[in-house]
Amino acid sequence: MKGAYLGAFEELVLLAVQALDDHAYSASLQRVLERETRRAISLGAVHTVLERLGAKGLLTSMVSEPINERGGRRRRIYVATREGRAALKDINAVRERLATIRMAPRRG
């Protein structure tokens, strides 16, 4: 996998892709991310991260069949790869370990 480090926004986008399943296209990702983070997120930022995650091998995409509501246009649907799902599991495991760390009291 290229670039093992996953940034915070990259992680959010990858989580949203996984959550939306076959409805993970850029506009739906933007809406879900805005709703869940309660922040304005540009479609351009979503596209940039989708490209970056694809380059890292963490997601792939396919073009949908034509959609009536879009005047016959197609959507690009994104899917987390096996590596992408593994990266999310690894991040979650680190979060769980960090949440349970108890520092020894300082002596002094």
N, C-alpha and C positions, 0 to 999 in steps of 0.2 A: 504494500500500500504506500503510495506517495504521501509524504507529509503526514506523519502519524498524529501530529497535534491537531486537535479539533477546537476551534474557537467557540466562545459562548453562543454567538448567533448561528454559527454553523450547526452546533448541537441542537438548537431550537428548531432550525429548519429541518434537520434530519428527523427529529422527533415528530414534527408535524407531518412530514412525508409518510412516516410509518403509521401515524394515527389516521391519516386520511385515506390510506389504502389506494384504491383505484380512482379516487377523486382528488389526488394530489397533483393539481396543476397550479401554475404560478399565482393566478388570481385567488384561488381558494386558499392557498398557503398564506398569502398576504392577509386575507381576512381573518383566518384562524390565529395567525401570529399577532395581529393587532388586537384582536379580542382577548387573547390569553395574556399578552404582555401589558395590555393597556397603554400601548405606545403607538405612535404613527410610524408605519414602516413603508418605505417606498417599494414599488414593484421592481424598480431597478436594483435595489439592494437584494431582494429575493432572487432575481435572475443571476446576479453576480455570485451569490453563495451557491445556488444550484449548479452553476458552471464549475465552481471551485470544488464542490463535493463530487461532481462527476469526474473531474481530473484526478481526484484522490482515490477514485474507485469505490466511493461509498454509496453512490447511487447511479442508477441508469434511467433512461427515459425511452418512451415509445410514443408514437402519434396515435391518437384515438381515431375512431371512425368519425365521419362528418356528423356534426350536431345541428339539429334543426334550429335551436334557439340562437345559434351563432351564424345563421344564414348559410349553413352547409360547411362552415370552417371546422377545422380539426383542433384538438387540444393536445399539447405535449404533456403526458402523464409521467410523473416521476415515481420511482420505486427504489427503496433501500436495498442495496446488495447484501450478500452474506457478510461481507466485510463491514458494511455500514451498520448492520444489526449488531455485529460483534463489538464494534467501536462503542455503540450506545450501552451495551451490557458492561463493557470495561469501565466506562465513565460512571455508570451507576454503582458498580462495585467499589470504585474509589470513593465516591460520595458516602456510601454506607460505612466504609472503614473510617473515613475522616470523622463522620458523625459520632463514632463510638470511642474516639481517642480521649483518654483521660490523662492529663499531664500530672506528673508527680509534683507535690507541693515543693516550692523552693525552700531550701534551707538557708538560713542566712543570718 
